[in-house]
Amino acid sequence: MTAKPPLAMKRAATTPESQLPYEGSTHQTLSAYIQARFDDFSRSQKDVAQYIVDHLDEAAFQTAEELARRANTSSSTVVRFSQALGFEGFPELQGAAREEYRRAHAAPSAPGDAIAAPLFSLDQNEFETALAADHVNVEETARKTSRSDVETAIDLIASSPRVLVAGTDQMAFFASYLRHLLALLDLRAEIVASPSQEALGRLARIDDETLVIGLSAGRPHPLVVRAMKLARHRKARTVAMTDATLSEVAKLAQIRLYYSSNSPAFVRSHTALLSMIQALAYGVYSRDAAQYADRIKAFRLK
């Protein structure tokens, strides 16, 4: 009589690799494995997953408590997330994050690349540390930005009859600032920053000639997600500006612009987002600088 294979062997033969614990998918990086498993996680675990993928260096060297604070969740959620990936706990996940981080930064630089001098001396104070982090954020954002995506976003802003910018809470400021910059160019722009009757009325007017720009940091506000879903349903054009590549807002958008928000402070940094908004507005301005210069002059004289 033929012996039956052990139960563990049966499972290994039939279980998809994306569902195996991380140790069973050693050819993948931790970030790639998390992205493949993303839909399996709970809502709070997705917050941790998003943050680790986009802030691997912080996951590699911070404590579970620090990581939980930055991901707007609890340290117990971080531990449960680690176990959901097949690790015994957070230290094992952190070890995988450090290994990926070291491999990524061990790649030799291109021949002839100059080594930039450090922005500050090694004995940085808190002020200098925060500035240095923002310096890196802007560089990281520039490196990860697709020129074709930026050009398309600029074309859409310049040509759309109506622009609707959705951003709530801390993102409301940036939505308002983008509207201000576009108003200087005499471009029509509206914002949705709260679930007020007026804002909901603006959402109701979304059509196929509207450009909807969704702003989010970390877990997106339900109102911004609603705006992006409505835009997709009504075949409006969409752009997402987010610090989480796995964000639902990014998934719903046609054009995705990512910005880095690493910060040693108690809040995320939005310096790179501000730079990106100003750069987009300048891109629109540069399409017809002479015409826009006259518009700006007329606007200031009002």
N, C-alpha and C positions, 0 to 999 in steps of 0.2 A: 504493500500500500504506500502510495507516494505521500511524503510528509508535506503538510501545509506550510506555506511561508509564514513567518512571524507577522503579527498584526502590524507592527511598526513598519515592516518592509512594504506591506500592502498600502499603508497610508502614504509612504514616501513615493510609491510608484504612481499613485492616483491624485495626489494633492498638487495643484498648480504651484509653481515656484513662488508666485507673488503672495501665496498664503502660508508659505513656510516661515518659521522664525528666521531672524536675520542671519543666524549662524548657518542656515541652510541655503543662503543666497550670497555666498562670499564673493562672487564675481561682481556684485553690485556695490556701489558706494552706499553709505548710510542715507544720504540725501535721496538718491534714486530709489532706494527701497521704500523710504517713507512716502515718496510721491506715488509709487505703485500701489501702496496700501491705503492711500489717503481716504478713499470713500468708505473704508471699513471702520474708521474711528468715530467716536462720539463727538458731539459738537465741541466740548471743552478740550478733548484730545486733539481735535483739528487745529485749535489755537496753538497748542504746543508744537504740532507738526509744522505749521506754517512758519512759526518763529525759528525753529531749528533749521529748516531748509534755507531760509533767507539770512540767518545770523549764525552760521555754523561756528564761527570763531567764539561767539559768546557761549554757545552750548558746550564747546570744548573745554572752556576754562572757568565757567561760573558754577556756583553751587546750584542745587535744585531749587532752593528758595529764591535765589536771584533770577533764575530762568523763569520761574513761575510768576514772579512779579512783573517781569518784562512781557510775558505772554498773557498777562491779565487773567491768571488762573491760580490754582493752589499747588503747593508742592506735592500733595498727595496725587493730584492729577498727573503731574510730571512722572511720578513713580509708576502709576498705573499705565501711563502711556509707554514707558520703558518696558514694562512687563508685557504689554500688548504686542510689542515688537519681538518678543522672545528673550529679552534680557532678564536677569534676575532682579535688577534694579537700575537706578539712575547711574551709578558709577560705571557699570558695564556699557551703557549707552554712551556715556561721556568718553569712554575709552575708544569706541568706534568713531565718535565725532573727532577726537584728537588725531586719530590715524588718518582720516580723510583730510583733515585740515593740514596735517604735515605733508601728506603726499601732494596736495594742491600747491603748497608753497615751496615744495622742494624742486619744482620744475625749473630748469635753468633758464635764465633770461636770454633774450635774443642778443646776438653779437652786436656790440657797439652801443647797447643800452647804457645810459648814464645812471649811476646810482644817486638818487635824490638825497640831499642832506635832510636830516630830521628837522621837523618844523620847530621843535623846542628841545631843550636839553633834557637829559634823562630824569632830572629831579623836577618834573612838572608839578605845578600846583593844580588844583581842581579846575580853575578857569582855563589854563592852558590845555589840560587834558580834554576838556569839552571842545575847545576850538580845534584841537588836533583830530578829534573824532569826526567833526564836521568836514574838515579838510579831506579826510579819507572817504567820507560819505559822498562828497561831490565827485571825487575821482572814480569811486566804485560805480556810481550812477552813470557817469559818462562812458565807462568801459562797457557797461551792460546795455546801453541804449542802442537800439537799432536805428541806423540813419534812415532806412526806408520807412519804418514806422513813424519816425518823427516827421518826415516829409509828407507822409499821408495825413497825419494829424493836422499839420499846418494847412495843407490844402483844404481839409474838411472845415477847419475853423474859418478860413478866408472865404470859402464859397457857400457855406450853409446859410440859408435865409434866416434860420433861427438856431441859437445855441442855448442849451439848457445845462447848467452846471449843478450837479447834485453833490452836496457835502454837508454833513451834520456835525454837531459838537465841535471838536477842534478843527475839523475840516471845513467848517462854515467860513472861517476867516479866509482860507485859501480860495474857496469858491467865490467869495466876495471880491477878493483881490484880482482874481482872473477876470471877473466881470468888469472891474474898474479898468484894467489894462485894455480890454477889448472895447470898452466905451470910449477910451481915448482915440481908438482907431475908427470910431463911429460904426462899430459892429454891434448888432443887437444880441444881447445876452441876458438871460434870466437865471436866478438861482433857486434851488430848492434846499432849504437848510433846516426845515422843521415841518412836522405834519400839520401845518395850519391849513385852514380852508383855502387860502390864497395859493399856497404851495401845491396843494392837491389839485387845484384848478389848472396850474401850469402843467402838471403831469398829465392831466386829462387832454391837454391840447397837443401832446406829442404826436407827430405824424411822420411820414416818410421823407419830409424835407427838414426835419429837426436833427441836430447833432446833440447827442446826450453825452456829457463828460462826467464820469463818476469818480469821485475822490474818496479814498479810504485808507485807513491805517489799521493794521491788524484785522480783527473781525469787523466786517463792514456793517454799518447801521442798516436795519431792515428797510428803511425808507430809500436808501441808495440802491439796495438790491431790487426793490420794487420798481424804481425808475428804470434800471437797466433791463429788467424783464419786460416791462411795458414797451420799452424802446425796441427790443428784439421782436416782440409780438407785432408791433406796428411798422416794422421794417425801417426804423430810424437808424442812422449811423451812430456808432458808439465808440467812445475812447475811455479807457480806464487808466487812472494814475494811482498806483498803489505801492505799498512797501511789502506786500505779500504776494508772491508769484502764484500761490495756490488759492488766492482769494476768490470768492464767488463772483465778485465784481469783475475781476480779471477774466474769469471763465466766460462771462456773459458778453464781454466786449469784443469788438472786431480788431481794435488797435489797443495794445497793452504797453504802457510806459511804466517801468519799474524804477523806484528810487530807494536808495539805501537809507536806513533810519537808525543805525547803530548809535548808541550813546552811553556814556558812563553815568549819566545823570538819572534822575528818578522818572523821567519821561522820555519817550522816543524823540529823536531829532527829526525836524522837518525842514532843515536847511536845504537839503538837496531837492525837496519838492518845490520850495520857493524858487530855487535856481531854475528848475525845469519849467515852471510856469512863466517866469520872465523870459526864458529862452524861446519858448513857444510863441509868446507875444512878439518878441523881436523878430522871429522867423516870419510871422505874418506881416509885420511892418516892412521887412526887407523885400517883400514881393513887389511893393510899389512905394518906395521910401519917399519920393517927391510928393505923391498924392497924400500919403498918410501924414507927412509933415505939415501940410496945410490944414488937414483935419484937426490935428493936435493943437495947432495954433488957434484955430477957431474955437475949439472946445475950451481952451484956457481963457478965452476972452468972454465966454458966456457969463 
